[in-house]
Amino acid sequence: MRLRDLIEGVDSLPLTGDLETEIDSIHYDSRRIKPGSLFVAIRGFRQDGHDFIPQALQAGASALVVQSGAAFPPPPSGITLIQVRSSRLALAQIAANFYHHPSRKLRLIGVTGTNGKTTTTFLIESLLSRAGHRVGVIGTISTRFVGQEIASERTTPESLDLQRVLWEMENAGVDIVVMEVSSHSLELGRVESCEFDLAIFTNLTHDHLDFHGDLNRYLSAKLRLFSDLGKQSKKATHKLALINMDDPSARKVFQATQIEAWSYGLNQEAQIRPYNLELSLQGMRLCIQTPRNSIPIDSRLIGEHNVYNILAATGAGIWADVSPFEIAEGISNVRNVPGRWERIEAGQRFTVVVDYAHTGDALERVLRVAKRLCEGRLITVFGCGGDRDRAKRPIMGEIASRYSDYFIITSDNPRSEDPAAIISEIEQGVKKAYSDKGNYDKIIDREEAIGKAIEAAQGHDLIVIAGKGHETYQILREGAISFDDREVAVTCIRKRLKDG
């Protein structure tokens, strides 16, 4: 594609070189450059792409996109140099141009919020598939479409990778894509040049403040999905926002939305709401009142937090003209979501659950459900990630104390931090509220901690292993190692049963 066509719509500054240059590929990683490539230099959190311009040129880059004000060695003559105000925003527009704007040919659903995104996308995928749609999913666990599944490195891919996968989905015959849209992706422009048709807001709770700074900025990032919805639309698809009206931030989300919006929640004023709700350790039964009809639902998912996810998915089904029967059956077909209240069955009498809950709100939702439903003791194993929002550590310690009969504080993904120091910060929340309770242990080794919890469990007890969910690794200072809470739990249970 001609460079002139690639940069159409890009907010560029004066440039040097030939815009008629033919570009064969686009990259933001200099190690992927080959002759005929365009290299887009992005300022990252640890590295600056401008520092790798010499490597890109040596590998054969024909043109460079650089950010105004960045320092870099001047390229040799014959190399086209384009200056832009934001390399990230430029990359998003260039990538969309290169792949011929696939989001304009697909129906695109964006799900944002602190918690519930993954489960909601699984539910929407199931009911849309039941209705005969060819569905693509981009999310925390994986990207999947038409029999393909690729493990995800991040919730929402970088803009270039995102446009490429949307293009691949379009070519594979996908007609609807369901995407988890993270606050990072909104703040960093990864989803710029994506035209969304349906936007879903699940909730906003304490998380990612290491990146955003405070909750107001965190919310502002989320609001971009809604404020941009319907602007400069290039397709005739009906635009809609689905908003959890029970969340304290809902009013601001409604205010940011310029197109039609529906509310969902447990509140009786919500347009999509449940009644005759029955919750148990086996799942839930409920009826959902919608603007069009009433839908009976029977689901294996556990807990009130999943009621919200089901309501959001139901709204998406109505927007997509899925029949009530297909909505109900699609939701019923989701028996579990990897790492989300995933039950571990290895012949033990007590219940073991692995859950991704890694924020205070998510942990409280899971433990509140567990405490209400378990007949014995509630035992919790959890930690907090390193190099991430430190403010939530004591909060999660206090929450574990409040709900658990016994809990173990352990490592999550400590990354570059000292695991003992992270545990000490979690413990501050424990001591502040429950200094004399004494119902917990601190074990740095996560496998040992899981093993101790399983050894301590009896009869009707319920163990919640929280924080890592579907993850199959643990990130230590020395690097990543293989680690899966589910596999470790099975091994520990079998050892206990064998030892009698």
C-alpha positions as CSV (number, residue, x, y, z in Angstrom):
1,M,0.0,0.0,0.0
2,R,1.2,3.5,-0.7
3,L,2.5,5.4,2.3
4,R,0.2,8.3,1.3
5,D,-2.9,6.0,1.7
6,L,-1.5,4.6,4.9
7,I,-1.4,7.9,6.7
8,E,-4.8,9.1,5.6
9,G,-6.5,10.6,8.6
10,V,-3.3,10.7,10.7
11,D,-2.7,14.0,12.5
12,S,0.8,14.5,11.1
13,L,3.3,17.3,11.2
14,P,5.9,18.3,8.5
15,L,7.6,15.3,7.0
16,T,10.5,14.5,4.7
17,G,10.7,12.0,1.9
18,D,8.4,10.3,-0.6
19,L,4.8,9.6,0.2
20,E,4.6,7.3,-2.9
21,T,6.8,4.7,-1.2
22,E,5.2,1.3,-1.2
23,I,4.8,-0.3,2.2
24,D,4.6,-4.0,2.6
25,S,4.2,-4.3,6.4
26,I,3.9,-2.2,9.6
27,H,5.7,-2.8,12.8
28,Y,6.2,-1.2,16.2
29,D,8.8,-3.8,17.2
30,S,12.1,-3.3,15.4
31,R,12.9,-7.0,15.6
32,R,10.1,-7.7,13.1
33,I,11.2,-5.2,10.5
34,K,12.0,-6.4,7.0
35,P,12.7,-4.6,3.7
36,G,9.7,-2.4,2.7
37,S,8.4,-2.0,6.3
38,L,7.1,1.0,8.0
39,F,8.4,1.4,11.6
40,V,6.2,3.2,14.1
41,A,8.3,4.3,17.1
42,I,6.2,4.3,20.3
43,R,7.2,5.5,23.7
44,G,6.6,2.6,26.1
45,F,6.7,2.4,29.9
46,R,10.1,0.7,30.0
47,Q,11.5,1.3,26.6
48,D,11.2,4.0,23.9
49,G,10.8,2.8,20.3
50,H,12.8,5.8,19.1
51,D,15.9,4.3,20.6
52,F,15.5,1.3,18.2
53,I,15.3,3.4,15.0
54,P,18.9,2.4,14.0
55,Q,18.0,-1.3,14.2
56,A,14.8,-0.8,12.2
57,L,16.8,1.0,9.5
58,Q,19.4,-1.7,9.4
59,A,16.7,-4.3,9.0
60,G,15.4,-2.5,5.9
61,A,12.7,-0.1,7.1
62,S,11.6,2.2,4.2
63,A,9.8,4.8,6.3
64,L,9.5,5.9,10.0
65,V,6.7,7.4,12.0
66,V,8.1,9.3,15.0
67,Q,6.5,11.4,17.8
68,S,7.1,15.1,17.9
69,G,9.7,16.1,20.4
70,A,11.3,12.6,20.6
71,A,15.1,12.4,20.3
72,F,16.6,10.0,17.7
73,P,19.5,9.9,15.2
74,P,18.6,11.5,11.9
75,P,17.8,8.8,9.2
76,P,19.8,8.6,6.0
77,S,18.5,10.2,2.8
78,G,15.9,8.1,1.0
79,I,14.0,7.2,4.2
80,T,10.6,8.9,4.5
81,L,10.2,10.4,8.0
82,I,6.7,11.3,9.3
83,Q,6.3,13.3,12.5
84,V,3.0,12.9,14.5
85,R,1.6,14.3,17.7
86,S,1.0,10.8,19.1
87,S,2.7,7.7,17.7
88,R,0.1,5.5,19.4
89,L,-2.9,7.2,17.8
90,A,-1.1,7.3,14.5
91,L,-0.4,3.6,14.7
92,A,-4.1,2.9,15.3
93,Q,-5.2,4.9,12.2
94,I,-2.4,3.5,10.0
95,A,-3.2,-0.1,11.1
96,A,-6.9,0.4,10.3
97,N,-6.0,1.9,6.9
98,F,-3.6,-1.0,6.2
99,Y,-6.3,-3.6,7.0
100,H,-9.1,-1.7,5.2
101,H,-11.0,-0.9,8.4
102,P,-12.4,-4.3,9.3
103,S,-14.5,-3.0,12.2
104,R,-16.7,-1.2,9.6
105,K,-17.6,-4.6,8.1
106,L,-18.2,-6.4,11.4
107,R,-20.7,-5.8,14.2
108,L,-18.4,-5.0,17.2
109,I,-19.4,-5.3,20.9
110,G,-17.1,-3.7,23.5
111,V,-17.4,-4.8,27.1
112,T,-15.6,-2.6,29.7
113,G,-15.5,-2.5,33.5
114,T,-13.3,-3.6,36.3
115,N,-14.9,-7.0,36.8
116,G,-17.1,-9.3,34.8
117,K,-15.8,-8.6,31.4
118,T,-14.6,-12.1,30.6
119,T,-17.6,-14.0,31.9
120,T,-19.9,-11.5,30.0
121,T,-18.1,-12.1,26.8
122,F,-18.3,-15.9,27.2
123,L,-22.0,-15.6,27.7
124,I,-22.5,-13.4,24.7
125,E,-20.4,-15.6,22.6
126,S,-22.5,-18.6,23.6
127,L,-25.9,-17.1,22.9
128,L,-24.8,-15.5,19.6
129,S,-23.4,-18.9,18.5
130,R,-26.6,-20.6,19.5
131,A,-28.4,-18.1,17.2
132,G,-26.2,-19.1,14.3
133,H,-23.8,-16.2,14.3
134,R,-20.1,-16.7,13.5
135,V,-18.6,-15.1,16.5
136,G,-15.1,-13.8,17.2
137,V,-13.9,-13.1,20.8
138,I,-11.0,-11.0,21.9
139,G,-10.3,-11.0,25.7
140,T,-8.2,-11.8,28.7
141,I,-8.1,-15.5,28.3
142,S,-7.8,-15.9,24.5
143,T,-8.7,-14.7,21.0
144,R,-10.9,-17.2,19.3
145,F,-12.9,-17.5,16.1
146,V,-13.9,-20.3,13.6
147,G,-12.1,-23.1,15.5
148,Q,-9.0,-21.1,16.2
149,E,-7.9,-20.1,19.7
150,I,-4.8,-18.1,20.6
151,A,-3.8,-17.4,24.3
152,S,-3.9,-13.7,25.1
153,E,-0.9,-11.7,26.3
154,R,-3.1,-8.8,27.4
155,T,-6.8,-8.1,27.7
156,T,-6.9,-5.8,24.6
157,P,-4.1,-6.1,22.0
158,E,-2.0,-3.3,20.7
159,S,-3.8,-1.4,17.9
160,L,-1.8,-3.0,15.0
161,D,-2.4,-6.5,16.4
162,L,-6.0,-5.7,17.0
163,Q,-6.7,-4.5,13.5
164,R,-4.9,-7.6,12.1
165,V,-7.0,-10.0,14.1
166,L,-10.2,-8.2,13.2
167,W,-9.2,-8.4,9.5
168,E,-8.5,-12.2,9.9
169,M,-11.9,-12.6,11.6
170,E,-13.6,-10.8,8.7
171,N,-11.9,-13.0,6.1
172,A,-12.9,-16.1,8.1
173,G,-16.6,-15.2,7.8
174,V,-17.1,-13.8,11.3
175,D,-20.0,-11.4,11.5
176,I,-20.0,-10.3,15.2
177,V,-16.9,-9.7,17.4
178,V,-17.1,-9.5,21.2
179,M,-14.2,-7.7,22.8
180,E,-13.0,-7.0,26.3
181,V,-12.0,-3.3,26.3
182,S,-9.5,-2.5,29.1
183,S,-9.0,0.9,30.5
184,H,-5.4,0.7,29.4
185,S,-6.5,0.1,25.8
186,L,-8.8,3.2,25.9
187,E,-6.2,5.4,27.5
188,L,-3.4,4.3,25.2
189,G,-5.4,4.5,22.0
190,R,-5.4,0.8,21.1
191,V,-9.1,0.8,20.1
192,E,-8.9,4.0,18.2
193,S,-10.3,3.5,14.7
194,C,-12.5,0.7,15.9
195,E,-16.2,1.4,15.3
196,F,-18.2,-0.2,18.1
197,D,-21.9,-0.9,17.8
198,L,-22.7,-2.0,21.3
199,A,-20.9,-0.9,24.4
200,I,-21.4,-2.6,27.8
201,F,-20.4,-1.1,31.2
202,T,-20.1,-3.7,34.0
203,N,-18.8,-1.8,37.0
204,L,-16.0,0.4,38.3
205,T,-14.0,-0.5,41.4
206,H,-10.6,0.0,42.8
207,D,-8.0,-1.2,40.4
208,H,-5.2,-0.1,38.0
209,L,-4.6,3.1,40.0
210,D,-0.9,2.5,39.6
211,F,-1.5,3.4,35.9
212,H,-4.4,5.9,36.1
213,G,-3.5,7.7,39.3
214,D,-7.0,7.9,40.8
215,L,-10.6,6.6,40.3
216,N,-11.7,9.7,38.3
217,R,-9.0,9.2,35.7
218,Y,-9.8,5.5,35.6
219,L,-13.4,6.2,35.0
220,S,-12.6,8.8,32.4
221,A,-10.7,6.2,30.4
222,K,-13.8,3.9,30.5
223,L,-16.1,6.7,29.5
224,R,-14.3,7.1,26.1
225,L,-15.9,3.9,24.9
226,F,-19.4,5.5,25.5
227,S,-18.7,9.1,24.5
228,D,-17.3,7.9,21.1
229,L,-20.1,5.4,20.4
230,G,-21.9,6.5,17.3
231,K,-19.6,9.3,16.4
232,Q,-18.5,9.5,12.7
233,S,-20.3,6.2,12.0
234,K,-19.4,4.5,8.7
235,K,-22.1,1.8,9.0
236,A,-25.8,1.6,9.5
237,T,-25.8,-0.8,12.5
238,H,-28.1,0.2,15.4
239,K,-25.9,1.6,18.2
240,L,-26.7,0.9,21.9
241,A,-25.1,1.2,25.3
242,L,-25.9,-1.3,28.1
243,I,-25.1,0.2,31.5
244,N,-25.2,-1.4,35.0
245,M,-27.3,1.1,36.8
246,D,-26.5,-0.3,40.2
247,D,-22.9,0.8,39.9
248,P,-22.1,4.2,41.6
249,S,-20.5,5.4,38.3
250,A,-23.6,4.6,36.2
251,R,-24.9,8.2,36.1
252,K,-21.6,9.5,34.6
253,V,-21.7,6.7,32.0
254,F,-25.2,7.6,31.0
255,Q,-24.2,11.3,30.7
256,A,-21.2,10.4,28.5
257,T,-23.4,8.3,26.1
258,Q,-24.9,10.2,23.2
259,I,-26.9,7.4,21.7
260,E,-29.7,5.1,23.0
261,A,-28.9,3.5,26.4
262,W,-30.5,0.7,28.3
263,S,-30.0,0.0,32.0
264,Y,-29.6,-3.3,33.7
265,G,-29.3,-4.3,37.3
266,L,-31.1,-5.7,40.3
267,N,-32.8,-2.3,40.8
268,Q,-36.5,-2.6,40.0
269,E,-36.2,0.5,37.8
270,A,-33.7,-1.2,35.5
271,Q,-34.9,-2.0,32.0
272,I,-33.3,-5.4,32.2
273,R,-33.7,-6.9,35.7
274,P,-34.2,-10.3,37.4
275,Y,-37.1,-11.7,39.4
276,N,-37.8,-15.0,41.1
277,L,-34.0,-15.3,41.6
278,E,-32.8,-18.5,43.3
279,L,-29.1,-18.9,44.1
280,S,-27.3,-22.1,45.2
281,L,-23.9,-23.8,45.0
282,Q,-25.3,-25.6,41.9
283,G,-26.1,-22.4,40.0
284,M,-29.1,-20.1,39.7
285,R,-32.6,-19.9,38.4
286,L,-34.2,-16.6,37.5
287,C,-36.5,-14.8,35.1
288,I,-35.3,-11.7,33.3
289,Q,-37.6,-8.9,32.5
290,T,-36.5,-7.0,29.4
291,P,-38.0,-4.2,27.3
292,R,-39.4,-6.8,24.9
293,N,-40.3,-9.9,26.9
294,S,-39.6,-12.1,29.9
295,I,-37.0,-14.8,29.7
296,P,-36.6,-17.7,32.1
297,I,-32.9,-18.6,32.7
298,D,-31.3,-21.7,34.3
299,S,-27.6,-21.3,34.7
300,R,-24.7,-23.2,36.3
301,L,-22.9,-20.0,37.1
302,I,-22.6,-19.1,40.8
303,G,-23.3,-15.9,42.7
304,E,-25.0,-12.5,42.5
305,H,-22.1,-11.0,40.5
306,N,-22.9,-13.5,37.7
307,V,-26.5,-12.3,37.7
308,Y,-25.2,-9.0,36.5
309,N,-23.1,-10.7,33.8
310,I,-26.2,-12.7,32.6
311,L,-28.3,-9.5,32.5
312,A,-25.7,-7.8,30.4
313,A,-25.4,-10.8,28.0
314,T,-29.2,-10.9,27.7
315,G,-29.2,-7.2,26.7
316,A,-26.6,-8.0,24.0
317,G,-28.8,-10.9,22.8
318,I,-31.8,-8.6,22.5
319,W,-29.8,-6.0,20.6
320,A,-28.6,-8.7,18.2
321,D,-32.2,-9.9,17.7
322,V,-31.6,-13.3,19.3
323,S,-34.8,-15.1,20.3
324,P,-35.6,-15.6,24.0
325,F,-35.2,-19.3,23.6
326,E,-31.8,-19.0,22.1
327,I,-30.7,-16.5,24.8
328,A,-31.8,-18.8,27.5
329,E,-30.2,-21.9,25.9
330,G,-27.0,-20.0,25.1
331,I,-26.6,-18.8,28.7
332,S,-27.4,-22.3,30.0
333,N,-24.7,-23.8,27.8
334,V,-22.0,-21.9,29.7
335,R,-21.3,-24.3,32.4
336,N,-18.2,-22.5,33.6
337,V,-15.6,-19.9,32.5
338,P,-12.0,-20.8,32.9
339,G,-10.7,-19.5,36.2
340,R,-14.0,-18.0,37.2
341,W,-15.5,-19.9,40.1
342,E,-14.0,-23.0,38.5
343,R,-14.7,-26.0,40.7
344,I,-11.9,-28.5,41.2
345,E,-13.2,-32.1,41.4
346,A,-10.6,-34.7,42.4
347,G,-12.6,-37.0,44.7
348,Q,-12.5,-34.8,47.8
349,R,-15.5,-34.3,50.1
350,F,-15.0,-30.5,50.5
351,T,-15.4,-27.9,47.8
352,V,-12.5,-26.2,46.0
353,V,-12.9,-23.2,43.7
354,V,-10.4,-21.3,41.7
355,D,-11.3,-17.7,40.8
356,Y,-9.5,-14.9,39.1
357,A,-10.7,-12.3,41.7
358,H,-7.6,-10.0,42.0
359,T,-9.3,-6.8,43.1
360,G,-10.9,-5.9,46.4
361,D,-14.4,-5.7,44.9
362,A,-14.0,-9.0,43.0
363,L,-12.7,-10.8,46.1
364,E,-15.5,-9.5,48.2
365,R,-18.1,-10.6,45.6
366,V,-16.7,-14.1,45.5
367,L,-16.2,-14.5,49.2
368,R,-19.7,-13.0,50.0
369,V,-21.3,-15.6,47.8
370,A,-19.0,-18.4,49.2
371,K,-19.8,-17.5,52.8
372,R,-23.5,-17.5,52.1
373,L,-23.6,-20.8,50.3
374,C,-21.0,-22.9,52.1
375,E,-22.2,-25.2,54.9
376,G,-18.8,-25.5,56.7
377,R,-15.8,-23.2,57.0
378,L,-14.7,-20.7,54.3
379,I,-11.0,-21.1,53.7
380,T,-9.3,-18.5,51.4
381,V,-5.9,-18.5,49.7
382,F,-4.9,-15.2,48.0
383,G,-2.2,-12.7,47.4
384,C,-1.6,-9.5,45.4
385,G,0.5,-8.9,42.3
386,G,3.8,-7.1,42.4
387,D,4.6,-3.9,40.4
388,R,0.9,-3.1,40.4
389,D,-1.6,-1.0,42.5
390,R,-0.3,-1.2,46.0
391,A,-3.3,0.6,47.6
392,K,-5.5,-2.4,47.1
393,R,-3.3,-4.7,49.2
394,P,-4.5,-3.8,52.7
395,I,-8.1,-3.6,51.3
396,M,-7.9,-7.2,50.1
397,G,-6.4,-8.3,53.5
398,E,-9.3,-6.7,55.3
399,I,-11.9,-8.3,53.0
400,A,-10.3,-11.8,53.4
401,S,-10.4,-11.3,57.2
402,R,-14.0,-10.3,57.2
403,Y,-15.4,-13.2,55.3
404,S,-13.0,-16.1,55.9
405,D,-13.0,-18.5,58.8
406,Y,-9.3,-19.2,57.9
407,F,-7.1,-17.7,55.2
408,I,-3.6,-17.9,53.9
409,I,-1.8,-14.9,52.5
410,T,0.6,-16.0,49.8
411,S,2.3,-14.9,46.6
412,D,0.4,-14.0,43.4
413,N,2.7,-12.7,40.6
414,P,5.3,-10.8,42.7
415,R,7.2,-9.8,39.6
416,S,10.2,-7.6,40.7
417,E,9.0,-7.0,44.2
418,D,9.9,-9.0,47.4
419,P,6.9,-11.4,48.0
420,A,7.4,-11.0,51.8
421,A,7.0,-7.2,51.5
422,I,3.8,-7.6,49.5
423,I,2.4,-10.0,52.1
424,S,3.3,-7.5,54.8
425,E,1.3,-4.7,53.1
426,I,-1.7,-7.1,52.8
427,E,-1.3,-7.9,56.4
428,Q,-1.7,-4.2,57.4
429,G,-5.3,-4.4,56.4
430,V,-5.8,-7.6,58.4
431,K,-4.3,-6.2,61.5
432,K,-6.1,-2.9,61.2
433,A,-9.5,-4.4,61.4
434,Y,-9.0,-7.8,63.0
435,S,-5.8,-7.6,65.0
436,D,-6.9,-10.2,67.6
437,K,-8.6,-12.7,65.3
438,G,-5.5,-14.8,64.5
439,N,-7.2,-16.9,61.9
440,Y,-4.6,-16.7,59.2
441,D,-1.2,-17.8,58.1
442,K,1.5,-16.3,55.8
443,I,3.2,-18.6,53.3
444,I,5.3,-17.1,50.5
445,D,5.3,-20.3,48.4
446,R,1.9,-20.5,46.6
447,E,2.0,-24.2,46.1
448,E,2.7,-24.8,49.8
449,A,-0.1,-22.4,50.7
450,I,-2.6,-24.2,48.5
451,G,-1.4,-27.5,50.0
452,K,-1.9,-26.3,53.6
453,A,-5.4,-25.0,52.8
454,I,-6.4,-28.4,51.4
455,E,-4.9,-30.2,54.4
456,A,-6.9,-28.0,56.7
457,A,-10.3,-28.6,54.9
458,Q,-13.0,-30.9,56.3
459,G,-16.4,-32.2,55.2
460,H,-18.5,-29.2,54.1
461,D,-15.7,-26.6,54.0
462,L,-15.2,-24.5,50.9
463,I,-11.8,-23.3,49.7
464,V,-11.5,-20.3,47.4
465,I,-8.1,-20.0,45.7
466,A,-8.2,-16.4,44.4
467,G,-6.2,-14.1,42.2
468,K,-4.7,-16.1,39.3
469,G,-7.7,-18.0,37.9
470,H,-7.0,-19.2,34.3
471,E,-3.3,-18.2,34.4
472,T,-0.8,-21.0,33.8
473,Y,2.3,-19.2,35.0
474,Q,3.6,-17.3,37.9
475,I,5.8,-14.2,37.4
476,L,8.8,-14.0,39.8
477,R,11.7,-11.7,39.9
478,E,13.8,-14.4,38.1
479,G,11.2,-14.7,35.3
480,A,8.0,-16.6,34.6
481,I,7.5,-20.3,35.7
482,S,4.8,-22.7,34.9
483,F,2.1,-22.6,37.6
484,D,-1.6,-23.3,37.4
485,D,-3.7,-23.1,40.6
486,R,-6.1,-25.7,39.2
487,E,-3.4,-28.3,38.6
488,V,-1.7,-27.6,41.9
489,A,-5.0,-28.0,43.7
490,V,-5.7,-31.4,42.0
491,T,-2.1,-32.6,42.9
492,C,-2.6,-31.5,46.5
493,I,-6.0,-33.1,46.8
494,R,-4.7,-36.4,45.4
495,K,-1.7,-36.4,47.8
496,R,-4.1,-35.9,50.7
497,L,-6.4,-38.7,49.6
498,K,-3.4,-41.0,49.1
499,D,-1.9,-40.2,52.4
500,G,-5.3,-40.8,54.1
